[in-house]
Amino acid sequence: MFGFSLGKLLVLAIILFVVLYGFKMVSRAGASQRATKHQSDGASRIDTEYDPETDSYVAKGSRKGSDKE
């Protein structure tokens, strides 16, 4: 009853393949959703650059004059 036969091993291999392939598809779908979410966050970011006069980071293009002497 619990012996190993070619048919049982083949069915087990097919089941394992389907389960592993299913996990692979689910993880890819999750990764693509995370990627699109990160791309939409890019519009709210501001590029900064280091200002040695004030010893801080400021928005790019706003270093026309500093208050620190």
GUKOLZA-956106 format. One record per residue (C-alpha): z, x, y; residue in three letters. Coordinates in nm, 4 decimals. Example, Ala and Ser with C-alpha at 12.3 -4.5 7.8 and 13.67 -1.06 7.14 Angstrom:
! GUKOLZA-956106
<site><Z>0.7800</Z><X>1.2300</X><Y>-0.4500</Y><code>ALA</code></site>
<site><Z>0.7140</Z><X>1.3670</X><Y>-0.1060</Y><code>SER</code></site>
! end
This chain:
! GUKOLZA-956106
<site><Z>0.0000</Z><X>0.0000</X><Y>0.0000</Y><code>MET</code></site>
<site><Z>0.0863</Z><X>0.2808</X><Y>0.2448</Y><code>PHE</code></site>
<site><Z>-0.1657</Z><X>0.5284</X><Y>0.1101</Y><code>GLY</code></site>
<site><Z>-0.4151</Z><X>0.7071</X><Y>0.3282</Y><code>PHE</code></site>
<site><Z>-0.7703</Z><X>0.5926</X><Y>0.2907</Y><code>SER</code></site>
<site><Z>-1.0807</Z><X>0.6777</X><Y>0.4852</Y><code>LEU</code></site>
<site><Z>-1.0969</Z><X>0.3265</X><Y>0.6311</Y><code>GLY</code></site>
<site><Z>-0.7391</Z><X>0.3328</X><Y>0.7587</Y><code>LYS</code></site>
<site><Z>-0.7820</Z><X>0.6773</X><Y>0.9151</Y><code>LEU</code></site>
<site><Z>-1.1056</Z><X>0.5674</X><Y>1.0818</Y><code>LEU</code></site>
<site><Z>-0.9406</Z><X>0.2570</X><Y>1.2292</Y><code>VAL</code></site>
<site><Z>-0.6484</Z><X>0.4674</X><Y>1.3513</Y><code>LEU</code></site>
<site><Z>-0.8851</Z><X>0.7151</X><Y>1.5171</Y><code>ALA</code></site>
<site><Z>-1.0739</Z><X>0.4320</X><Y>1.6896</Y><code>ILE</code></site>
<site><Z>-0.7497</Z><X>0.2782</X><Y>1.8158</Y><code>ILE</code></site>
<site><Z>-0.6293</Z><X>0.6139</X><Y>1.9511</Y><code>LEU</code></site>
<site><Z>-0.9654</Z><X>0.6740</X><Y>2.1206</Y><code>PHE</code></site>
<site><Z>-0.9596</Z><X>0.3309</X><Y>2.2881</Y><code>VAL</code></site>
<site><Z>-0.6016</Z><X>0.3760</X><Y>2.4101</Y><code>VAL</code></site>
<site><Z>-0.6614</Z><X>0.7261</X><Y>2.5490</Y><code>LEU</code></site>
<site><Z>-0.9897</Z><X>0.6228</X><Y>2.7130</Y><code>TYR</code></site>
<site><Z>-0.8126</Z><X>0.3208</X><Y>2.8655</Y><code>GLY</code></site>
<site><Z>-0.5423</Z><X>0.5404</X><Y>3.0195</Y><code>PHE</code></site>
<site><Z>-0.8120</Z><X>0.7715</X><Y>3.1550</Y><code>LYS</code></site>
<site><Z>-0.9911</Z><X>0.4801</X><Y>3.3235</Y><code>MET</code></site>
<site><Z>-0.6678</Z><X>0.3452</X><Y>3.4716</Y><code>VAL</code></site>
<site><Z>-0.5697</Z><X>0.6838</X><Y>3.6137</Y><code>SER</code></site>
<site><Z>-0.9162</Z><X>0.7294</X><Y>3.7696</Y><code>ARG</code></site>
<site><Z>-0.8951</Z><X>0.3873</X><Y>3.9335</Y><code>ALA</code></site>
<site><Z>-0.5536</Z><X>0.4737</X><Y>4.0773</Y><code>GLY</code></site>
<site><Z>-0.6782</Z><X>0.8078</X><Y>4.2077</Y><code>ALA</code></site>
<site><Z>-0.9760</Z><X>0.6497</X><Y>4.3834</Y><code>SER</code></site>
<site><Z>-0.7487</Z><X>0.3905</X><Y>4.5479</Y><code>GLN</code></site>
<site><Z>-0.5187</Z><X>0.6671</X><Y>4.6710</Y><code>ARG</code></site>
<site><Z>-0.8168</Z><X>0.8626</X><Y>4.8047</Y><code>ALA</code></site>
<site><Z>-0.9473</Z><X>0.5680</X><Y>5.0064</Y><code>THR</code></site>
<site><Z>-0.5994</Z><X>0.5026</X><Y>5.1411</Y><code>LYS</code></site>
<site><Z>-0.5685</Z><X>0.8641</X><Y>5.2616</Y><code>HIS</code></site>
<site><Z>-0.9112</Z><X>0.8496</X><Y>5.4235</Y><code>GLN</code></site>
<site><Z>-0.8134</Z><X>0.5451</X><Y>5.6276</Y><code>SER</code></site>
<site><Z>-0.4972</Z><X>0.7218</X><Y>5.7485</Y><code>ASP</code></site>
<site><Z>-0.7092</Z><X>0.9946</X><Y>5.9084</Y><code>GLY</code></site>
<site><Z>-0.7832</Z><X>0.7861</X><Y>6.2186</Y><code>ALA</code></site>
<site><Z>-0.4179</Z><X>0.7901</X><Y>6.3228</Y><code>SER</code></site>
<site><Z>-0.3807</Z><X>1.1689</X><Y>6.3075</Y><code>ARG</code></site>
<site><Z>-0.3876</Z><X>1.3953</X><Y>6.6111</Y><code>ILE</code></site>
<site><Z>-0.5092</Z><X>1.7555</X><Y>6.5997</Y><code>ASP</code></site>
<site><Z>-0.2567</Z><X>1.9994</X><Y>6.7428</Y><code>THR</code></site>
<site><Z>-0.2597</Z><X>2.3632</X><Y>6.8426</Y><code>GLU</code></site>
<site><Z>0.0118</Z><X>2.6143</X><Y>6.9173</Y><code>TYR</code></site>
<site><Z>0.0908</Z><X>2.6751</X><Y>7.2850</Y><code>ASP</code></site>
<site><Z>0.2617</Z><X>3.0162</X><Y>7.3194</Y><code>PRO</code></site>
<site><Z>0.3645</Z><X>2.9440</X><Y>7.6794</Y><code>GLU</code></site>
<site><Z>0.5788</Z><X>2.6461</X><Y>7.5813</Y><code>THR</code></site>
<site><Z>0.6502</Z><X>2.7727</X><Y>7.2282</Y><code>ASP</code></site>
<site><Z>0.5506</Z><X>2.4363</X><Y>7.0806</Y><code>SER</code></site>
<site><Z>0.2582</Z><X>2.2449</X><Y>6.9390</Y><code>TYR</code></site>
<site><Z>0.0562</Z><X>2.0223</X><Y>7.1704</Y><code>VAL</code></site>
<site><Z>-0.2443</Z><X>1.7935</X><Y>7.1268</Y><code>ALA</code></site>
<site><Z>-0.5765</Z><X>1.9765</X><Y>7.1352</Y><code>LYS</code></site>
<site><Z>-0.7332</Z><X>1.9839</X><Y>7.4786</Y><code>GLY</code></site>
<site><Z>-0.4122</Z><X>1.9032</X><Y>7.6650</Y><code>SER</code></site>
<site><Z>-0.3115</Z><X>2.2661</X><Y>7.7391</Y><code>ARG</code></site>
<site><Z>-0.4495</Z><X>2.2701</X><Y>8.0919</Y><code>LYS</code></site>
<site><Z>-0.1193</Z><X>2.3595</X><Y>8.2518</Y><code>GLY</code></site>
<site><Z>0.2324</Z><X>2.4041</X><Y>8.1209</Y><code>SER</code></site>
<site><Z>0.5630</Z><X>2.3406</X><Y>8.2947</Y><code>ASP</code></site>
<site><Z>0.7449</Z><X>2.6378</X><Y>8.1422</Y><code>LYS</code></site>
<site><Z>0.7420</Z><X>2.9638</X><Y>8.3372</Y><code>GLU</code></site>
! end
